[in-house]
């Protein structure tokens, strides 16, 4: 009941902000080129769906986010498990992993275009690189937070390293792993859309760049609204899966 009440209050706040936005644009007579009213944005959304304009762009962005998140999460989780089992590898490789993350990914986009061309592949690679580090760090954190007494008990019982990892360390650190996946999901949307600004002709990021060139601010806001709606929906679905896991 409390969850429904909180959701209702949140929706009411959003509707109130939209109403204030709509009224303020009319009151101040703001140009749609500067700040379109929510009704104009809704009209752009509706026209795009009616004509089928949005569907290929939505499919492209969803594919980029899904593939980039899957690849980045798999690499981050796998590397986290590997480094978590070897202190030497962790000491040797951590500086290079940090270096790979402090390098601005947007600065690498022109190189990705040279190496991979335009289209889906550079977007997926960019997204995967952005998603990689949260999963790596949270996997290491999940393994590090295992209770030492439980580890000693598993060793005393003769459990193998794989059994200790699968039956003790990963279940004990599932909250940390889930938090890393949530962060990676949010960053996946950022990475995919930003990459589409530069290296894609389809996708919601490409729509924003195209609308900027044609000075269609309502279309830009419509694309941003779709990104926000998809991001919130995917985050909520991941949260629901996490609650079932726990």
Secondary structure, 3 states (H helix, E strand, C coil): CHHHHHHHHHHHHHHHHHHHHHHHHHHCCCCCCCCCCHHHHHHHHHHHHHHCHHHHHHHHHHHHHHHHHHHHHHHHHHHHHHHHHCHHHHHHHHHHHHHHHHCCHHHHHHHHHHHHCCCHHHHHHHHHHHHHHHHHHHHHHHHHCCCHHHHHHHHHCCCCHHHHHHHHHHHHCHHHHHHHHHHHHHHHHHHHHHHHHHHCCCCHHHHHHHHHHCCCHHHHHHHHHHHHHHHHHHHHHHHHHHHHHC
